[in-house]
Amino acid sequence: MSDFDVAVIGAGPAGLSAALGLVRSRRTVLLIDSNRPRNAATLRSHGFLTRDGVPPLELRKLGREEFEGYPGATFHAGLVQGVQATPDGFRLSARGIRGASDLEATVGNIVVATGLIEKLPSVPSLRAWYGTDLHSCVECDGYEKRDAALALIGESDDLAERALLISQWSSDLIVFTNGVPAVTEAEQSALARRGVRIERRPIADVVGERGRMTGVLLADGETIPREAGFVRPEWTPAIAYLDGLGVRLDDSGLIAVDALGRTSVPGIYAAGDSTAPGPEQLIIAAGHGAQVAAALNRDLLGPLL
């Protein structure tokens, strides 16, 4: 017998939604989280129905309270250090944080919902403006930056596509490639027809005064005035604790899943950003978590005949 039917690792929207769906299905659920989300620097989250503008940590707090209101729910503040397969499921170990003790538990199934680790372009003060004047999610924060003089900073091959999306919110957009050939000449010409400029010179820093971003300082000393903007990080899934279990990854290094969140290892499911090409909007991640919970619950019932 396992200590819990399911362990949900990660309490963002995907993990909370999965945990809630499973505990409402009368499963015993262990939810483990460190409360250090990737979007912690963001002051407001947008696009989540009935919660538009809610602070990300507040959304997580509300979700946890709903989950913990059910008798089968257990929350542990911790970081999962490792997972081992057992004849009946899995044994996981977690290091406790914020006064919580370390945890060893056996579980029948696991839902991976630990999201992504992001690496920002190598610009010294970029993180100081990240979450306030600079953001990564266009769909989440584009409306709040409408009609401003915007920068898009990145070094990835999809930079032109991101610029196209941002151009619907502002007619004053400059793409900064930081000296990297991330935008082709054909893409530059196409964007120019939409009024978008490409700045290929290396960046020295992002500058500002009185708590507001005022421009992008180039390596040659010129400062180009900008009020706000977007940055394109590199993302990798936060799944080191799965090492050795044989969970298959796709060509992008994300967890490969079927349409219902099943991984290549029976009993391990995944939901949210660790399965998606780039961060999902919060409401999409929550829906993904609910879908995975429904599939896992049905799988636990076994065949009808």
Secondary structure by P-SEA (a helix, b strand, c coil): ccccccccccccaaaaaaaaaaaaaccbbbbbbccccccccccccccccccccccaaaaaaaaaaaaaccccbbbbbccccccccccccbbbbbbbccccccccccccbbbbcbbbbbbcccccccccccccccccccccccccccccbbbbbbcccaaaaaaaaacccccbbbbbccccccccaaaaaaaaaacbbbbccccccccccccccccccccccbbbbbccbbbbbbbbbccccccccccccccccccccccccccccccbbbbccccccccccaaaaaaaaaaaaaaaaaaaacccc
